[in-house]
Amino acid sequence: MENEVKQEKYEEDFTFDEPPLKRIKSTTCPQGKPVKHPGSTKHQEELEMNWDIVQALSERTNIEPWVCANIICLFRDENTIPFIARYRKELVNNLEADALREVQQTLEELRTVAKKTHATIQKIKKEGKLSGALLTALLNCKTLDELDHVSAPYKTGSKGTKAQRAKQLGLEPAAISLIENPVELSLFSYIKPNVKGLTTIQEVEAGVQHILADMFAKDKDTLDFIRTLCQQRYICIQSALAKVSSKNVNEKDVNKFQLYQNFSCNIKNIQHHQILAINRGENLKILTVKVNVPDGVKNEFCRWCVNERWRPKRYAKPELMNILHNSVEDSYKRLIYPLLCREFRSKLTSDAEKESIMMFGRNLRQLLLTSPVRGRTLMGVDPGYKHGCKLAIISPTSQILHTDVVYLHSGQGFREAEKIRRLLVHYNCSTVVIGNGTACRETEAYFADLIMKKYFAPLDVVYCIVSEAGASIYSVSPEASKEMPDLDPNLRSAVSIARRVQDPLAELVKIEPKHIGVGMYQHDVSQTLLKATLDSVVEECVSFVGVDINICSEILLRHIAGLNANRAKNIIEWREKNGPFISREQLKEVKGLGPKSFQQCAGFIRFNQEYIRTFCSNQQTKLAAEGHTLMAKADVQVTSEKWGKKKSKPAANVAVRPNPLDQTCIHPESYDIAKRFLTLIGGNPNDIGKPDMQQKVNAIIQKEGIEGAAKTLNTTVHTLQIIIDGLTQPEGFDIRTDFDKPDFKRSIVCLEDLSIGTVLTGKVENATLFGVFVDIGVGKSGLIPIRNITETKLSKAKKRRSLGLGPGERVEVKVLNIDIPRSRITLDLLRVL
């Protein structure tokens, strides 16, 4: 019976025929709040705090609370970012992957605070030191800095604060009485000549002062007031050259921080890259950094505390008011000001790190989505001096045709030219891909000179420069050894360089993202967060491009949403054992690929219908021949139930029929709606991607509108839009065609050829927080400062995730300044091509 129940549950989990969740409009929320799916009830409860996690998440990310609530539910249900961004748009109000990633990171930060808070509470409770006021203060904490501030006195090994020592002397009633009932307070009654700390009235007053200062510094209203006050005032961060830096640090390193040796900036205006630079200088002990809060803030805060928040409830004598004044000043100077400085620095650093990591992610996405160069035979060149230039010629299907080493820069260039010409002509290869490492400039000049002399005629040879970041690391990796076991590691890098142009995504996923070399300050930021973000960007890119399940590599499969190394390996093993996959349904047969994994990955896996139709046709012919043979045998064998047990099982894909929808981005959960839509427009599934299908879709949308059609089908506009895209996109559609291709050249320009005002076209090489580096073909990248990149100059045709440019984009620039001795070129952006 138990097995039957499990089986039923398994089948129910695979039911994706239900329509997507609807947004129900109401008077309180006219834009519509998505309703939770009735099936998703089992959620782990958030740890209780004095703040609501949905509200806190909304405040930090500036995203509506209902969207935050849905995102929390979706992540709890183990949904991946690519799946949410494409198939759950209505639940997240059209948020893109970057925004979802930011929410996910913020959510993890809040959960970490809650988890550590509750661990701290349990620890203090076990020690018997947990009071009601302390519990409230701990549960109010929203950041780790606040938690450290409140819990510091209770940490193991702590000597205790001045306030704790005063409380141990029994002075807490006196401190409370000073605020609540000062009329009846007599501090002289607390003097005990034989007790250290209570021998004089001055010591008693100091003890009361320390207790009050601690009370003020942990009060939520008091801290909220000072934080609000600071937001309204000019708070600046300052850096200066450390006095001892010249003794311990290289002078060359000191000069790198020349801009920050006498630096001051409002914390509201400081740039992210400036914060990261200051932090690096401080860590190297080259700079000293401090946050400057004006005296006016302290004065106003002290007045507010004495006259309003902590004003005694009854008349207090002048000497008691003097203690109160001193307590407020002591609290500010000793406890609150250091806390504010830590909070400001922590917030600035956290924001700068996040922006740096997001910039890294945007650059990586742009690089991964570079348009592939299909159908060409390519020669990859890994340049070098002493050890020669490594060559690799690869076919249009990425097969290695030939590898070699030529010595172009050791007096043998002319002799080697004949060898190169022979290879290019023999393999009909007219495209050379040169890595941008050592000797790149000389190798480029060598090929450009031969091309200008028409040395390779009748071939019209062109070349391009490609980043070889990570190629050397990959060439000695286990993956490279498995893929190219018989090839020398030095030659593997030339193969990788060529493949980076042929299919950048498939090649670059083999390399750890942080080695691809886009971004700045990657070693100064949280390595855990950097890795998580970059891995997520790779997963997003691979998923959105999609993979052909029957030809893709195991490495590429690992990065599909919902899959991992084990599941990818199992898919490849299933394919090798049973032959090609015929439909998405067969993915359910793969070991370790359960309902959730199937739901997450199914929409991103493609099936080449022409290949599958040919395979199925061959299988039917084969089966028909085998059928005639079987008919000649005893009929008992055909009808006996034991036949199936004795004989080997039929191939897994014999009974499976191809589904034309499997070649599209439509998710299996929406197949029922897609079929009803096809019926509505009178379309045939076999016409997917053809002009006839486009005409029929256009006709119904013009007639009813997309909202009307969605209502007729009882689905959402977002789901219907995905169905329309899936039905109308041509077979083999690739989102990367919208991105830029490599820049192919025939000639070279030198730095000396440039002049101020020259207009050039170039390709973005790297984007940073302070500007964009552009390869303009002179061997040294020029910099477009961030102030020169404005919205009006960016292309309106291309949908942008941010006000910025990414690697691979082609731009038209004007030379503003040339510093030949220092090889620096400053550019102005004219337009994006």
VOKOLTI-582951 format. One record per residue (C-alpha): z, y, x. Coordinates in steps of 0.5 Angstrom, whole numbers, padded with zeros to 4 digits, always signed. Layout:
<nodes>
ZYX ...
</nodes>
This chain:
<nodes>
+0000+0000+0000 +0002+0005+0006 -0005+0004+0009 -0008+0005+0002 -0005+0012+0002 -0006+0014+0009 -0014+0012+0008 -0014+0016+0001 -0011+0022+0005 -0016+0022+0011 -0022+0022+0006 -0019+0028+0002 -0018+0032+0008 -0026+0031+0010 -0027+0034+0003 -0031+0041+0004 -0034+0042-0003 -0029+0047-0005 -0031+0054-0006 -0028+0059+0000 -0022+0063-0002 -0023+0069-0007 -0021+0076-0007 -0017+0077-0013 -0017+0085-0014 -0011+0088-0018 -0009+0095-0019 -0004+0095-0013 -0010+0093-0008 -0017+0095-0011 -0020+0092-0005 -0018+0085-0006 -0012+0081-0003 -0014+0074-0001 -0010+0068-0005 -0007+0063-0001 -0011+0056-0002 -0006+0052-0006 -0007+0046-0001 -0004+0050+0005 +0003+0050+0003 +0007+0046+0009 +0008+0052+0014 +0013+0053+0020 +0018+0058+0018 +0018+0064+0022 +0025+0065+0026 +0029+0070+0022 +0030+0077+0024 +0032+0084+0021 +0024+0086+0021 +0019+0082+0018 +0014+0079+0022 +0008+0081+0018 +0010+0088+0018 +0011+0089+0025 +0004+0086+0027 +0001+0091+0022 +0004+0096+0025 +0003+0094+0032 -0005+0093+0031 -0006+0098+0025 -0009+0092+0021 -0007+0092+0014 -0001+0087+0012 -0005+0083+0007 -0010+0081+0013 -0004+0080+0018 -0001+0075+0013 -0007+0071+0012 -0009+0071+0020 -0002+0068+0021 -0003+0063+0016 -0010+0061+0019 -0007+0061+0026 -0001+0056+0023 -0006+0052+0020 -0009+0051+0027 -0016+0055+0026 -0020+0057+0032 -0022+0064+0033 -0030+0063+0032 -0029+0059+0026 -0024+0064+0023 -0029+0070+0025 -0035+0066+0022 -0033+0062+0016 -0027+0066+0014 -0029+0073+0014 -0026+0075+0007 -0019+0073+0009 -0019+0077+0015 -0023+0083+0012 -0029+0082+0017 -0025+0082+0024 -0029+0080+0030 -0027+0075+0035 -0024+0081+0040 -0019+0084+0034 -0017+0077+0032 -0015+0075+0039 -0011+0082+0040 -0007+0080+0034 -0006+0073+0036 -0003+0076+0043 +0001+0081+0039 +0003+0075+0034 +0005+0071+0040 +0009+0077+0043 +0013+0078+0037 +0015+0070+0036 +0017+0070+0044 +0022+0076+0042 +0024+0072+0036 +0025+0066+0040 +0029+0069+0046 +0033+0073+0041 +0036+0067+0037 +0037+0063+0044 +0041+0069+0046 +0045+0069+0040 +0046+0061+0040 +0049+0062+0048 +0053+0068+0046 +0056+0065+0040 +0058+0058+0044 +0062+0063+0049 +0065+0066+0043 +0063+0073+0044 +0059+0074+0038 +0061+0080+0034 +0058+0082+0027 +0055+0089+0031 +0052+0085+0037 +0049+0080+0032 +0046+0086+0028 +0044+0089+0035 +0040+0083+0037 +0037+0082+0031 +0034+0089+0031 +0030+0088+0037 +0023+0088+0037 +0021+0088+0045 +0024+0084+0051 +0026+0090+0054 +0031+0092+0048 +0033+0085+0048 +0035+0085+0055 +0038+0092+0054 +0043+0089+0049 +0044+0082+0052 +0045+0084+0059 +0053+0085+0059 +0053+0077+0056 +0049+0074+0062 +0051+0069+0066 +0054+0072+0072 +0055+0079+0070 +0061+0082+0072 +0061+0086+0065 +0060+0093+0063 +0065+0099+0064 +0065+0098+0056 +0067+0091+0056 +0073+0092+0061 +0075+0098+0057 +0075+0093+0051 +0079+0088+0055 +0084+0093+0056 +0085+0094+0048 +0082+0101+0048 +0076+0099+0042 +0081+0101+0037 +0082+0108+0040 +0074+0109+0041 +0073+0107+0033 +0079+0112+0031 +0076+0118+0035 +0070+0117+0030 +0073+0115+0024 +0080+0118+0024 +0081+0123+0030 +0087+0126+0026 +0092+0120+0027 +0089+0118+0034 +0094+0119+0040 +0091+0117+0047 +0098+0118+0050 +0100+0112+0046 +0095+0107+0050 +0098+0109+0057 +0101+0103+0061 +0104+0105+0068 +0103+0098+0070 +0096+0096+0068 +0090+0098+0072 +0086+0102+0068 +0091+0105+0063 +0096+0108+0068 +0094+0115+0067 +0091+0119+0061 +0085+0120+0065 +0084+0113+0065 +0085+0112+0058 +0080+0117+0056 +0075+0114+0061 +0075+0108+0058 +0074+0110+0051 +0068+0114+0053 +0065+0108+0056 +0066+0104+0049 +0063+0110+0046 +0057+0111+0050 +0056+0103+0050 +0056+0104+0042 +0051+0110+0042 +0046+0106+0046 +0046+0100+0042 +0046+0104+0035 +0039+0103+0032 +0039+0110+0029 +0041+0113+0035 +0035+0110+0039 +0030+0111+0033 +0032+0118+0034 +0031+0119+0041 +0024+0115+0041 +0022+0120+0036 +0024+0126+0040 +0020+0123+0046 +0014+0122+0042 +0014+0130+0040 +0015+0132+0047 +0012+0132+0054 +0014+0126+0058 +0010+0125+0064 +0010+0120+0069 +0010+0122+0077 +0008+0118+0083 +0009+0120+0090 +0008+0117+0097 +0014+0113+0099 +0018+0116+0105 +0018+0109+0108 +0011+0107+0107 +0008+0109+0113 +0013+0104+0117 +0011+0098+0114 +0004+0099+0111 -0003+0099+0114 -0005+0106+0114 -0012+0104+0111 -0008+0101+0105 -0004+0108+0104 -0011+0112+0104 -0013+0108+0098 -0008+0111+0094 -0009+0118+0096 -0011+0120+0089 -0004+0118+0087 +0001+0121+0093 +0002+0127+0089 +0001+0125+0082 +0003+0127+0075 +0000+0126+0068 +0003+0126+0061 +0004+0119+0058 +0000+0120+0052 -0006+0122+0056 -0006+0117+0063 -0012+0112+0063 -0011+0105+0064 -0014+0104+0071 -0009+0110+0073 -0003+0106+0071 -0005+0099+0074 -0007+0103+0081 +0000+0106+0081 +0003+0100+0079 +0000+0096+0085 +0002+0102+0090 +0009+0101+0088 +0009+0094+0089 +0006+0095+0096 +0012+0100+0097 +0007+0105+0098 +0008+0109+0092 +0015+0111+0088 +0014+0112+0081 +0019+0116+0076 +0018+0118+0069 +0020+0125+0067 +0024+0127+0061 +0025+0134+0060 +0032+0137+0060 +0030+0140+0053 +0030+0132+0050 +0037+0131+0053 +0040+0137+0050 +0037+0136+0043 +0039+0129+0043 +0046+0131+0045 +0047+0136+0040 +0044+0131+0034 +0049+0126+0036 +0055+0130+0036 +0054+0134+0030 +0050+0129+0026 +0050+0122+0027 +0057+0121+0031 +0060+0127+0028 +0068+0125+0027 +0069+0124+0020 +0075+0128+0020 +0078+0134+0024 +0078+0132+0031 +0082+0136+0037 +0078+0140+0042 +0080+0135+0047 +0078+0129+0043 +0071+0133+0042 +0071+0134+0049 +0071+0126+0050 +0066+0125+0045 +0061+0130+0049 +0062+0127+0055 +0061+0120+0052 +0054+0122+0049 +0052+0125+0056 +0054+0119+0059 +0051+0114+0054 +0044+0118+0055 +0044+0119+0063 +0047+0112+0064 +0044+0107+0059 +0039+0111+0054 +0035+0114+0059 +0034+0108+0064 +0032+0104+0057 +0027+0109+0055 +0024+0109+0062 +0023+0102+0062 +0020+0102+0055 +0015+0107+0057 +0013+0104+0064 +0013+0097+0060 +0009+0099+0054 +0004+0103+0059 +0003+0097+0063 +0003+0092+0057 -0003+0097+0054 -0007+0097+0061 -0006+0090+0062 -0009+0088+0055 -0015+0093+0056 -0016+0091+0063 -0016+0084+0060 -0020+0086+0054 -0025+0089+0059 -0026+0083+0063 -0027+0079+0057 -0033+0084+0054 -0036+0083+0061 -0036+0076+0061 -0039+0075+0054 -0044+0080+0056 -0046+0076+0062 -0045+0069+0058 -0050+0072+0053 -0055+0074+0057 -0062+0072+0054 -0064+0065+0058 -0071+0065+0061 -0074+0059+0058 -0081+0055+0060 -0081+0057+0067 -0081+0054+0074 -0076+0057+0078 -0074+0058+0086 -0067+0059+0087 -0065+0062+0094 -0058+0063+0097 -0059+0068+0102 -0056+0067+0109 -0057+0069+0116 -0055+0064+0122 -0055+0058+0117 -0061+0060+0113 -0063+0061+0106 -0062+0055+0102 -0068+0054+0097 -0068+0050+0090 -0074+0049+0086 -0072+0047+0079 -0077+0045+0073 -0077+0049+0066 -0072+0043+0064 -0067+0044+0069 -0069+0038+0073 -0069+0039+0081 -0076+0038+0084 -0075+0040+0091 -0069+0043+0096 -0070+0046+0103 -0067+0051+0108 -0071+0056+0111 -0069+0061+0117 -0072+0068+0115 -0068+0072+0119 -0068+0069+0126 -0075+0071+0128 -0078+0065+0124 -0080+0069+0118 -0087+0069+0119 -0087+0061+0120 -0083+0060+0114 -0087+0064+0110 -0092+0059+0110 -0087+0054+0108 -0085+0058+0102 -0092+0059+0100 -0094+0052+0100 -0088+0050+0096 -0089+0056+0090 -0096+0054+0090 -0095+0046+0090 -0090+0047+0084 -0094+0053+0080 -0087+0057+0081 -0088+0065+0080 -0081+0067+0079 -0076+0067+0085 -0068+0068+0084 -0064+0071+0089 -0057+0071+0090 -0053+0077+0091 -0049+0075+0097 -0049+0076+0104 -0056+0077+0107 -0059+0079+0100 -0062+0086+0102 -0066+0083+0107 -0068+0077+0103 -0070+0081+0098 -0074+0086+0103 -0077+0080+0106 -0080+0077+0099 -0082+0084+0097 -0086+0085+0103 -0090+0079+0102 -0091+0080+0094 -0094+0087+0096 -0098+0084+0101 -0101+0079+0096 -0099+0073+0100 -0097+0068+0095 -0104+0069+0091 -0107+0067+0086 -0100+0067+0084 -0097+0073+0081 -0090+0072+0084 -0084+0076+0081 -0076+0076+0083 -0070+0078+0081 -0063+0079+0084 -0057+0075+0080 -0050+0075+0081 -0048+0069+0085 -0040+0070+0084 -0037+0063+0084 -0043+0059+0086 -0040+0057+0092 -0033+0055+0089 -0037+0051+0084 -0042+0047+0089 -0036+0044+0092 -0032+0042+0085 -0032+0035+0082 -0037+0037+0077 -0042+0039+0082 -0041+0032+0086 -0042+0029+0079 -0048+0032+0077 -0051+0033+0084 -0048+0027+0088 -0054+0026+0093 -0054+0034+0094 -0051+0038+0100 -0046+0043+0097 -0050+0048+0101 -0056+0047+0097 -0052+0046+0090 -0051+0053+0090 -0058+0055+0090 -0059+0050+0084 -0054+0054+0081 -0057+0061+0082 -0063+0059+0079 -0060+0055+0073 -0056+0062+0072 -0063+0065+0070 -0066+0059+0066 -0060+0058+0062 -0054+0063+0064 -0049+0060+0059 -0050+0053+0060 -0049+0054+0068 -0043+0059+0068 -0039+0055+0063 -0038+0050+0069 -0035+0056+0073 -0027+0058+0072 -0028+0065+0068 -0024+0069+0073 -0029+0067+0079 -0035+0070+0076 -0033+0077+0078 -0033+0082+0072 -0027+0086+0071 -0022+0090+0075 -0015+0089+0077 -0015+0082+0075 -0010+0080+0080 -0005+0085+0078 -0005+0083+0070 -0002+0077+0067 -0005+0071+0069 -0003+0067+0063 -0006+0072+0059 -0012+0073+0063 -0014+0065+0063 -0012+0065+0055 -0017+0071+0054 -0023+0069+0058 -0022+0061+0056 -0023+0064+0049 -0029+0068+0050 -0032+0062+0053 -0031+0058+0047 -0033+0064+0042 -0040+0065+0046 -0041+0057+0047 -0039+0056+0039 -0043+0062+0037 -0050+0060+0041 -0049+0053+0038 -0050+0047+0042 -0055+0041+0041 -0051+0035+0040 -0056+0030+0043 -0058+0034+0049 -0052+0038+0051 -0047+0037+0057 -0040+0034+0057 -0038+0041+0060 -0041+0045+0055 -0038+0041+0049 -0031+0042+0052 -0032+0049+0050 -0034+0048+0043 -0029+0051+0038 -0024+0045+0036 -0026+0040+0042 -0023+0039+0048 -0024+0035+0055 -0022+0028+0051 -0026+0029+0045 -0032+0032+0049 -0032+0026+0053 -0031+0021+0047 -0037+0024+0044 -0042+0023+0050 -0039+0016+0050 -0041+0015+0043 -0048+0018+0044 -0049+0013+0050 -0047+0007+0046 -0050+0008+0039 -0056+0013+0041 -0057+0020+0038 -0053+0023+0033 -0057+0024+0026 -0052+0028+0022 -0046+0032+0023 -0042+0027+0018 -0043+0022+0024 -0038+0026+0028 -0032+0023+0024 -0034+0017+0027 -0032+0019+0034 -0025+0017+0037 -0020+0023+0037 -0024+0027+0032 -0020+0028+0026 -0021+0032+0020 -0018+0039+0023 -0023+0038+0029 -0029+0036+0025 -0028+0042+0021 -0027+0047+0027 -0033+0044+0031 -0038+0042+0025 -0041+0049+0024 -0043+0050+0031 -0046+0044+0033 -0054+0043+0032 -0059+0038+0031 -0066+0038+0033 -0069+0036+0026 -0076+0034+0030 -0073+0030+0035 -0069+0026+0030 -0075+0025+0025 -0078+0022+0031 -0072+0017+0033 -0071+0015+0025 -0079+0014+0024 -0079+0009+0031 -0072+0006+0028 -0075+0004+0021 -0081+0001+0025 -0077-0003+0029 -0072-0005+0023 -0078-0007+0019 -0081-0012+0025 -0074-0015+0025 -0074-0015+0018 -0080-0020+0018 -0076-0024+0023 -0070-0025+0019 -0074-0027+0012 -0076-0033+0016 -0069-0035+0017 -0064-0039+0012 -0063-0034+0005 -0056-0036+0006 -0055-0032+0012 -0057-0026+0008 -0053-0027+0002 -0046-0029+0006 -0041-0024+0007 -0039-0028+0014 -0046-0026+0017 -0043-0019+0018 -0037-0021+0021 -0041-0026+0026 -0047-0022+0028 -0046-0015+0032 -0045-0009+0027 -0052-0005+0026 -0053+0001+0030 -0048+0007+0027 -0054+0011+0025 -0059+0006+0022 -0056+0008+0015 -0055+0015+0016 -0061+0020+0014 -0062+0026+0017 -0060+0033+0013 -0064+0039+0014 -0058+0043+0013 -0055+0040+0020 -0060+0045+0024 -0057+0051+0021 -0050+0055+0022 -0048+0053+0015 -0042+0049+0015 -0041+0043+0011 -0036+0045+0007 -0041+0050+0004 -0047+0045+0003 -0046+0044-0004 -0047+0052-0005 -0053+0052-0001 -0056+0046-0005 -0055+0050-0011 -0058+0056-0008 -0064+0052-0006 -0064+0050-0013 -0064+0057-0016 -0069+0060-0011 -0074+0054-0012 -0073+0052-0005 -0074+0046-0001 -0069+0044+0005 -0075+0041+0009 -0078+0049+0009 -0072+0052+0013 -0074+0057+0018 -0081+0058+0015 -0084+0064+0012 -0084+0061+0005 -0077+0060+0005 -0076+0067+0007 -0080+0070+0001 -0076+0066-0004 -0070+0068-0001 -0072+0075-0001 -0075+0075-0008 -0068+0073-0011 -0064+0078-0007 -0069+0083-0009 -0068+0081-0017 -0060+0080-0017 -0057+0083-0011 -0053+0079-0006 -0047+0080-0010 -0050+0078-0016 -0053+0071-0013 -0046+0070-0010 -0043+0071-0017 -0048+0066-0020 -0046+0061-0015 -0039+0062-0016 -0038+0064-0008 -0036+0070-0004 -0042+0075-0001 -0040+0073+0006 -0041+0065+0005 -0048+0067+0001 -0050+0071+0007 -0048+0065+0012 -0052+0061+0008 -0058+0066+0007 -0058+0066+0015 -0058+0059+0016 -0064+0058+0011 -0068+0064+0014 -0067+0063+0021 -0073+0060+0025 -0072+0053+0028 -0069+0054+0035 -0066+0061+0033 -0062+0063+0039 -0057+0069+0038 -0058+0071+0046 -0065+0073+0044 -0062+0080+0042 -0059+0081+0049 -0062+0083+0056 -0066+0079+0060 -0066+0079+0068 -0070+0085+0071 -0076+0082+0075 -0079+0086+0080 -0084+0086+0085 -0082+0092+0090 -0076+0095+0093 -0073+0102+0094 -0068+0104+0099 -0062+0109+0099 -0066+0114+0103 -0071+0114+0098 -0067+0117+0093 -0066+0124+0091 -0061+0128+0086 -0065+0129+0079 -0069+0122+0080 -0069+0118+0074 -0069+0111+0075 -0068+0104+0070 -0062+0099+0072 -0058+0094+0070 -0051+0094+0069 -0047+0090+0074 -0040+0091+0072 -0036+0095+0067 -0029+0098+0069 -0024+0102+0066 -0026+0108+0070 -0034+0107+0069 -0040+0103+0070 -0043+0100+0076 -0051+0100+0075 -0055+0096+0080 -0061+0101+0081 -0065+0096+0086 -0063+0100+0093 -0058+0095+0095 -0052+0099+0093 -0049+0100+0086 -0049+0107+0083 -0043+0109+0079 -0043+0112+0072 -0036+0115+0071 -0033+0114+0064 -0034+0121+0062 -0041+0121+0062 -0042+0115+0057 -0042+0118+0050 -0043+0115+0043 -0050+0119+0043 -0053+0116+0049 -0051+0109+0047 -0057+0105+0043 -0056+0105+0035 -0060+0099+0034 -0055+0094+0038 -0049+0093+0034 -0043+0095+0039 -0036+0092+0039 -0033+0098+0043 -0036+0105+0046 -0038+0102+0053 -0043+0098+0057 -0043+0091+0059 -0046+0087+0065 -0054+0085+0064 -0055+0091+0059 -0061+0096+0062 -0060+0103+0062 -0064+0109+0064 -0060+0114+0069 -0061+0120+0073 -0058+0121+0080 -0052+0126+0080 -0050+0125+0087 -0051+0121+0094 -0046+0120+0099 -0051+0116+0104 -0045+0116+0110 -0040+0113+0105 -0046+0109+0101 -0044+0112+0094 -0048+0114+0088 -0046+0118+0082 -0050+0117+0076 -0051+0120+0069 -0053+0115+0063 -0059+0118+0060 -0060+0112+0055 -0059+0105+0054 -0066+0101+0054 
</nodes>
